[in-house]
Amino acid sequence: RGLDNAVRSQLMSGSCKNKPGTVDGKPQQTWTKVQYVWKLE
């Protein structure tokens, strides 16, 4: 549960940023796979 909460916190904090896909300069919904690597220290 602690790891789940830490992941949610990092994803919501803005430390994971992306730029939306565009078509003719307008943002469009797109899908992509993203691989995250987590380290426990």
C-alpha positions in Angstrom: 0.0 0.0 0.0 2.9 2.4 0.8 4.4 1.9 -2.7 1.0 2.5 -4.4 0.6 5.7 -2.5 4.2 6.9 -3.3 3.6 6.2 -7.0 0.3 8.1 -7.0 2.0 11.0 -5.2 4.8 11.2 -7.8 2.5 10.9 -10.8 0.2 13.7 -9.4 3.0 16.0 -8.3 3.9 17.0 -11.8 7.3 15.2 -11.8 6.0 13.1 -14.6 5.3 15.5 -17.5 4.2 15.0 -21.1 3.3 17.0 -24.1 -0.1 16.2 -25.7 -0.2 14.8 -29.2 -1.4 17.2 -31.8 -3.1 17.2 -35.2 -2.8 20.4 -37.2 -1.5 22.1 -34.1 -4.5 21.2 -31.9 -4.2 18.8 -29.0 -5.7 15.4 -29.6 -6.2 12.3 -27.4 -3.5 9.8 -28.1 -2.3 6.5 -26.5 1.2 5.4 -25.8 3.0 2.8 -23.7 5.2 4.3 -20.9 7.6 2.2 -18.9 8.4 3.4 -15.4 11.4 2.1 -13.4 10.9 2.2 -9.7 13.7 1.9 -7.1 13.3 1.1 -3.5 16.0 2.7 -1.4 
